[in-house]
Amino acid sequence: MDENQNEVNYGMDPANNGDVNQQSTSYNGLSTGGANGLAIASLVCGILSIVSGCCFFFIGFIPSILAIVLACVGKGKADKTRKKIAIAGLICGIIGLVISIIASILFILHSFYVIKQGLMEL
């Protein structure tokens, strides 16, 4: 066995033929160049919209709309892996929007019921 095969070249990237000065855009076959933060932001906003839609229904509209917009924009600029993250953010944003709408309607209906009951007691 050749001694050079066991030698570890620290600081050298085999993807760039051992050139230290040339930056690599890959790490173990995964692309790191041009990372799409919009897809990740849409997923974070989507998860936040589900939580805030359940607890603070009117506030849940903001992150859900942000998640939907960021996912639509990010899906066009993303690679295969980030596209799946953007789709997950889109789904979470839609679920959060539906939860916010249902919770808001129930809150409004309950408020009308309470007001109606209060007027009947007078």
NORHUSUL-V710948 format. One record per residue. N is the residue number from 1. RES is the residue in one small letter. SS is DSSP state (~ for helix, > for strand, _ for the rest). PSI is psi in radians with two decimals (none if undefined). NEAR is the number of other C-alpha atoms within 10 Angstrom. Layout:
N/RES/SS/PSI/NEAR, N/RES/SS/PSI/NEAR
//
This chain:
1/m/_/2.44/5, 2/d/_/2.43/6, 3/e/~/-0.51/6, 4/n/~/-0.38/8, 5/q/~/-0.51/7, 6/n/_/-0.09/8, 7/e/_/2.33/8, 8/v/_/2.19/8, 9/n/_/1.60/10, 10/y/_/2.35/8, 11/g/_/-0.13/10, 12/m/_/2.42/15, 13/d/_/2.04/17, 14/p/~/-0.37/11, 15/a/~/-0.43/15, 16/n/~/0.51/14, 17/n/_/0.62/9, 18/g/_/0.11/13, 19/d/_/2.11/13, 20/v/_/-0.60/13, 21/n/_/-0.36/10, 22/q/_/2.20/12, 23/q/_/2.49/11, 24/s/_/2.56/15, 25/t/_/0.21/13, 26/s/>/2.63/13, 27/y/>/1.95/11, 28/n/_/0.67/6, 29/g/_/-0.08/8, 30/l/>/2.38/9, 31/s/>/2.27/13, 32/t/_/-0.19/11, 33/g/_/2.46/10, 34/g/_/0.71/10, 35/a/_/2.37/13, 36/n/_/1.76/19, 37/g/~/-0.29/15, 38/l/~/-0.64/23, 39/a/~/-0.75/30, 40/i/~/-0.70/21, 41/a/~/-0.63/19, 42/s/~/-0.64/33, 43/l/~/-0.74/27, 44/v/~/-0.79/19, 45/c/~/-0.62/27, 46/g/~/-0.78/32, 47/i/~/-0.73/22, 48/l/~/-0.61/19, 49/s/~/-0.61/32, 50/i/~/-0.79/25, 51/v/~/-0.82/17, 52/s/~/-0.45/21, 53/g/~/-0.59/27, 54/c/~/-0.65/17, 55/c/~/-0.78/13, 56/f/_/1.27/15, 57/f/_/-0.74/23, 58/f/_/-0.58/16, 59/i/_/-0.39/15, 60/g/~/-0.31/28, 61/f/~/-0.64/23, 62/i/~/-0.98/18, 63/p/~/-0.46/24, 64/s/~/-0.72/34, 65/i/~/-0.70/20, 66/l/~/-0.73/21, 67/a/~/-0.73/34, 68/i/~/-0.78/25, 69/v/~/-0.81/17, 70/l/~/-0.63/24, 71/a/~/-0.71/31, 72/c/~/-0.71/19, 73/v/~/-0.75/15, 74/g/~/-0.49/24, 75/k/~/-0.58/23, 76/g/~/-0.49/12, 77/k/~/-0.02/17, 78/a/_/2.74/20, 79/d/_/-2.99/14, 80/k/~/-0.78/10, 81/t/~/-0.78/12, 82/r/~/-0.46/20, 83/k/~/-0.65/20, 84/k/~/-0.65/15, 85/i/~/-0.70/22, 86/a/~/-0.67/31, 87/i/~/-0.69/19, 88/a/~/-0.70/21, 89/g/~/-0.65/32, 90/l/~/-0.78/27, 91/i/~/-0.77/20, 92/c/~/-0.67/24, 93/g/~/-0.70/33, 94/i/~/-0.75/19, 95/i/~/-0.76/18, 96/g/~/-0.65/31, 97/l/~/-0.75/26, 98/v/~/-0.75/18, 99/i/~/-0.74/22, 100/s/~/-0.71/27, 101/i/~/-0.83/17, 102/i/~/-0.78/15, 103/a/~/-0.64/19, 104/s/~/-0.74/20, 105/i/~/-0.77/13, 106/l/~/-0.67/13, 107/f/~/-0.76/14, 108/i/~/-0.77/12, 109/l/~/-0.72/12, 110/h/~/-0.68/12, 111/s/~/-0.74/12, 112/f/~/-0.68/12, 113/y/~/-0.77/12, 114/v/~/-0.72/12, 115/i/~/-0.74/11, 116/k/~/-0.74/11, 117/q/~/-0.63/11, 118/g/~/-0.63/10, 119/l/~/-0.52/9, 120/m/~/-0.46/8, 121/e/_/-0.31/6, 122/l/_/none/5
//
